[in-house]
Amino acid sequence: MQSGNLDSFIVAGRPKPQSIATSQEIRDRGSLFAATIYAASSAEQAAGCITHLSKVVHGQKPASHEMNAWRCMVLKAGRSGLGGPDDFEVRESSADDGERWAGEKILTIMRKQGVIDAVVVVSRWYGGTMLGPARFSHIETCTLEVCREFKRQEEVKEALATLRNLDDILAQLRDDLAASKGQAAPDSGPAKSKTPDYSGWIDWDIPKARRLIRAREGSINSVKELLKTSASGDVTQ
């Protein structure tokens, strides 16, 4: 939903940030809390996500507070990135938006969960009754929920990339083994095997993905041993 103010127009002219997850709403004595997490690899991207949420997504019903925090892995000044991990550092910041100490509460949860390259915004619509310390509990609960979902989705993407990479390695090794024996590649011709489709289940079955990764690694090691044996046989003949 987009409001008609100038800020909304400016933000709308750019690619719209897509949220990774939104928490369940927490209602307490008229106040409503909800957290939203976006991927962000820089302070500028984080600021854009915060503006988009407050001015566009919440444009028709502005929140009383848009408390937020971000953490990004960035290049150190004067570094190229070719020097490995030492060329990078984590930068982070938070903002209370009128809810004192709230930004630091969000940032602390992000640190504990190891969330990087993301921005979390906890929106509060004030209901007219002061909640005291309970408001911090609500802020932390919402933040924890979206941080865990962010980490889960990151794990899914990593597992999917790993499986596809291992499949490619295994296929090449099997081709090499067949060639060493003077045979046709097992995946050549019309009977070529289909690439496994993990997208239908990997999002909700990470344990299965982990088992498959271990199985693929075991298969790769087995084929490597066969290749060594084949190579040794060729030398002794």
C-alpha positions in Angstrom: 0.0 0.0 0.0 1.5 3.4 -1.0 0.8 6.8 0.4 0.8 9.9 -1.8 3.5 11.9 0.0 6.8 12.9 -1.6 8.9 10.4 0.4 6.7 7.6 -0.9 7.1 8.8 -4.4 10.9 8.9 -4.1 11.1 5.5 -2.6 8.6 4.1 -5.1 10.9 5.2 -8.0 13.5 2.6 -6.9 13.3 -1.2 -6.8 11.1 -1.9 -3.8 12.8 -3.8 -1.0 11.3 -7.2 -0.4 11.0 -8.3 3.3 12.4 -11.7 4.2 10.0 -12.2 7.1 7.5 -10.5 9.3 6.7 -11.6 12.8 3.4 -12.3 14.3 1.7 -9.3 15.8 1.8 -8.9 19.6 -1.0 -6.9 21.1 -0.9 -5.5 24.6 -3.3 -3.0 26.1 -4.0 -1.4 22.8 -0.5 -1.3 21.5 0.6 -3.5 18.6 4.2 -4.7 17.9 5.5 -6.4 14.7 9.0 -6.9 13.4 10.1 -7.0 9.8 13.5 -8.2 8.5 15.1 -7.2 5.2 18.4 -8.3 3.6 20.8 -5.3 3.5 24.5 -5.3 2.7 25.2 -1.6 3.5 24.0 1.2 5.7 22.5 2.8 2.6 20.4 -0.3 1.8 19.3 -0.6 5.4 18.2 3.0 5.4 16.2 2.4 2.2 14.4 -0.6 3.7 13.5 1.4 6.8 12.2 4.3 4.7 10.2 1.9 2.5 8.6 0.2 5.4 7.7 3.4 7.3 6.7 5.6 4.3 5.2 3.0 1.9 4.2 -0.2 3.6 2.9 1.7 6.7 2.0 4.8 4.7 -1.7 4.6 5.3 -1.3 3.7 9.0 2.0 5.1 10.3 3.5 3.4 13.3 4.2 5.5 16.4 7.8 4.1 16.4 9.9 2.3 13.8 12.7 1.0 16.0 15.5 -0.6 14.1 19.0 -2.0 13.9 21.3 -3.3 11.1 24.5 -5.3 10.8 26.5 -5.6 7.6 29.8 -7.2 6.6 31.7 -4.5 4.7 35.2 -3.9 3.2 37.6 -2.2 5.5 38.8 1.2 4.3 41.6 0.8 1.8 41.1 -3.0 1.4 40.3 -4.7 -1.9 38.7 -7.9 -0.6 41.5 -10.1 -2.1 43.2 -10.4 1.3 40.6 -12.8 2.6 38.5 -12.4 5.8 40.8 -9.8 7.3 39.7 -7.3 4.6 36.2 -7.3 6.0 34.6 -6.0 9.2 31.1 -6.0 10.7 29.5 -2.6 11.0 26.3 -2.0 12.9 24.0 0.6 14.2 20.6 1.1 15.8 17.9 3.7 16.3 15.3 4.0 19.0 12.9 6.3 17.0 11.6 7.7 20.3 11.4 4.4 22.2 14.5 4.7 24.4 16.8 1.7 24.5 14.7 -0.2 21.9 17.3 -0.1 19.1 20.0 -1.6 21.3 17.6 -4.4 22.3 17.1 -5.3 18.7 20.8 -5.1 17.9 21.6 -7.4 20.9 19.3 -10.1 19.6 20.8 -9.8 16.1 24.3 -10.2 17.5 23.3 -13.3 19.6 21.6 -14.9 16.5 24.6 -14.1 14.3 22.5 -12.2 11.8 24.6 -10.2 9.3 23.7 -8.3 6.2 20.2 -7.6 7.4 18.1 -4.8 9.0 15.3 -5.4 11.5 12.6 -2.9 12.1 10.2 -3.3 15.0 7.1 -1.2 14.5 4.9 -0.2 17.4 1.5 1.4 17.1 0.9 3.0 20.5 -2.4 2.2 22.1 -2.6 4.9 24.7 -1.4 2.9 27.7 2.2 2.9 28.9 3.5 -0.7 29.1 6.6 -0.2 31.1 9.3 -2.9 30.8 6.8 -5.3 29.1 7.4 -3.3 25.8 11.0 -4.5 25.7 9.9 -8.1 26.0 7.6 -7.6 23.0 10.3 -6.0 21.0 12.8 -8.8 21.8 10.2 -11.5 21.0 9.3 -10.0 17.6 13.0 -9.5 16.8 14.0 -13.1 17.7 11.2 -14.5 15.6 12.3 -12.8 12.4 16.0 -13.3 13.1 15.5 -17.1 13.4 13.5 -17.1 10.1 16.2 -15.1 8.4 18.8 -17.7 9.6 16.7 -20.6 8.5 16.3 -19.2 5.0 20.0 -18.5 4.8 20.6 -22.1 5.7 18.2 -23.3 3.0 20.0 -21.2 0.4 23.4 -22.5 1.5 22.2 -26.1 1.5 20.7 -25.8 -1.9 23.9 -24.3 -3.4 26.0 -27.0 -1.7 23.9 -29.8 -3.0 24.0 -28.5 -6.6 27.7 -28.0 -6.4 28.3 -31.5 -5.0 26.0 -32.9 -7.8 28.2 -31.2 -10.4 31.4 -32.5 -8.8 30.0 -36.1 -8.5 28.8 -36.1 -12.1 32.3 -35.0 -13.4 34.1 -37.6 -11.3 31.8 -40.3 -12.6 32.5 -39.2 -16.1 36.3 -39.2 -15.3 35.9 -42.7 -13.9 34.1 -44.0 -16.9 36.7 -42.4 -19.2 39.5 -44.1 -17.3 37.9 -47.4 -17.9 37.3 -46.7 -21.6 33.6 -46.5 -21.1 31.0 -44.0 -22.3 30.1 -41.4 -19.7 27.1 -42.7 -17.6 25.1 -39.5 -18.2 25.7 -39.2 -21.9 23.1 -39.8 -24.7 19.3 -39.9 -24.5 19.3 -41.6 -21.1 21.1 -38.7 -19.4 19.9 -38.5 -15.8 17.8 -35.5 -14.8 19.2 -32.9 -12.4 17.7 -33.5 -9.0 15.0 -31.0 -8.0 15.4 -30.0 -4.4 13.2 -26.9 -4.5 10.0 -28.9 -3.7 11.0 -29.9 -0.2 14.3 -28.3 0.9 12.6 -25.2 2.4 10.9 -27.3 5.1 13.2 -30.3 5.5 16.7 -29.1 6.3 17.6 -32.3 8.2 17.0 -34.3 4.9 19.2 -31.8 3.1 22.0 -32.3 5.6 21.7 -36.1 5.2 21.9 -35.7 1.4 25.0 -33.5 1.7 26.7 -36.1 3.7 25.7 -38.8 1.3 27.0 -36.8 -1.7 30.3 -36.2 0.1 30.6 -39.9 0.8 29.9 -40.7 -2.9 32.5 -38.2 -4.0 35.1 -39.7 -1.7 34.2 -43.2 -3.0 34.5 -42.3 -6.6 37.8 -40.5 -5.9 39.1 -43.7 -4.4 38.0 -45.7 -7.5 39.8 -43.2 -9.7 43.0 -43.7 -7.6 42.7 -47.4 -7.9 42.0 -47.2 -11.7 45.0 -44.9 -12.1 47.3 -47.3 -10.1 46.1 -50.2 -12.3 47.0 -48.3 -15.4 50.5 -47.6 -14.1 51.2 -51.2 -13.2 50.0 -52.6 -16.5 
